[in-house]
Amino acid sequence: MHAQFAVLATWEELVTAWQPPGDDKLHAQVAALVESHPTLTDEGYLAYLRNYGGALVVRRDAFVLSLYGFSHDIGMHLVDGPGEPVFEDCFVFCDLVVPGQVRARVDDTQVVDTVAVGFGFAAASSKQPGVYRSVAGGPMAWYCATFLDWLDRVIESDGQVDR
């Protein structure tokens, strides 16, 4: 699964996994996370966390993907973070900064308009199971069925998941 994030690395400079695959500490942290959020059942996502613990992808065009995990350096720590990772009855697992229009400035520099996009899993029985998306702080709306579906969409769209 981390090989799919390697595709993202070809976009640009940095992909970071914070622990070696299969680290016992990660297994314990995932167990604590599931205990505190029992609706978190997407096996693809849980397997990713057990093996890698999170990821950060940064491109020169202003694209940033922070897949939350067990490091304070890449986004919110899912177990020891500053607050609950739940927004609008969704367990938020990732945020992205998606580049939009590039505008030239008078001094020959460029300004890139960006859009913030957040993703989360349904965390309430009243929501349809799956992955939800919030664009530019808007409401969480159903996006796809699983973490692996989400990952495929991110890669296939070259990160343009705000459309």
Secondary structure as GFF3:
##gff-version 3
##sequence-region A 1 163
A	DSSP	alpha_helix	2	11	.	.	.	ID=ss1
A	DSSP	beta_strand	14	15	.	.	.	ID=ss2
A	DSSP	alpha_helix	24	36	.	.	.	ID=ss3
A	DSSP	alpha_helix	43	51	.	.	.	ID=ss4
A	DSSP	beta_strand	55	58	.	.	.	ID=ss5
A	DSSP	beta_strand	64	67	.	.	.	ID=ss6
A	DSSP	beta_strand	86	87	.	.	.	ID=ss7
A	DSSP	beta_strand	90	104	.	.	.	ID=ss8
A	DSSP	beta_strand	110	122	.	.	.	ID=ss9
A	DSSP	beta_strand	131	135	.	.	.	ID=ss10
A	DSSP	beta_strand	141	144	.	.	.	ID=ss11
A	DSSP	alpha_helix	147	156	.	.	.	ID=ss12
###
